[in-house]
Amino acid sequence: MKVYPPLTYTPVVRVEIKVLSTGEMRSVSFCKTTLDEVIDHVNKTLKTGIVGIKVRVNIRISDQVKRWGKQKIATVLINDLDEAFTQITEGIETLDWKVIKG
């Protein structure tokens, strides 16, 4: 028999990219970071242009009391949705959920 420890809150910063013409959306969440760090990271790594697919980029941080806290929204043009997420997540350590067992 196990007694589970009380739940602890971990803030998460979520990046959502939604294609405005089709409504297709992809998202990725970052932990152990701040909203400003993720905004700077996305500004540096996401390649935007003057021609392409019009998307809305929404970056927001979770809040313990209400679901989401502060956020930053921008509308930009990109070439490909999958390529945009590859650019954002490249070089970032990911959690392997198969290894983490309780």
N, C-alpha and C positions, 0 to 999 in steps of 0.2 A: 504494500500500500504506500502511496506517495501523498505528501501534503504539498500542494502547489504554492509557491510564493505569491504574494500579492502582485498584481499586474503593475508594470511600470510604463510610463508614457515615453515614447521616443518620437520626437518631431520628424516629419518627413517633408521634403520639398518635391513637389510633383511638376513635371513638365508635360503639358498636353499640346499636341499639334493637330489641328483640325482643318481639313480641306474645306474651304467655304463652298465650293461648287457641288460637291458630292456628299458632304457631311461625314466622310471617313475620318476617323480619329485614332491616333496612337498616343500612348503615354508611357512615361518612365518615371520612377520615384527614386530619389536620392536620400540617403540617411547620413547622419553624422556630418552635417553641413548646415550652412545658413542660406537664407534666401538670396542675399547679396552675392555670395560665392557662386551659386548656381546661375544667377543672372549674368555675372561676368563670364562664367564658363560657356554659357550658351552664346553670348555675344561674340566670344573669341572663336568658337568652333563651328557654329552654324553658318554655312556659306549661303548667302542670299544674293539675289540678282535683280535685274530690272525686267527680266522675262521669266515666266515659269508659272507654276501653280500658286494661286493665292491661298495662303493659309493663315490661321490665327494661332499664335503661340501664347499659351497661358502658363505662367510660372507662379505657383502659389505654395504657401507653407501651411502645414496642418496646425490646428490649434486644439489645446486640450479641452477647453470649454465648448467652443463651437467647432464645427467640422473643419472649416478652413479659415485662415487668418489673412494676412496681407498677400497681395498678388500683383503681378505685372503682366499686362496683356499688350501684344504687338501684332500687327498684320504685316506680313512680309511675303515675298515671292521666292519659292525654292524650285529646284529641278525635280526632285523625287522624294516622296515621303519616307521610304525605307532608307534611302541614302542620308536623309537628314538625321534619322535616329542613329545611324551608324556613326555619323560625325559627332553627335552629342555624347554617345556612350563609349567612344574609342578611348582606350587608356584608363578607364574607370574600373576599379575593382568591383566585381559583382558577387552577390551572396549565392552560394550553392546550397539550396535548401535540402538536398539529399544528405549532406554532411551534417547539418545541424539537427540533432535529435535530442529529445528530452527525456 
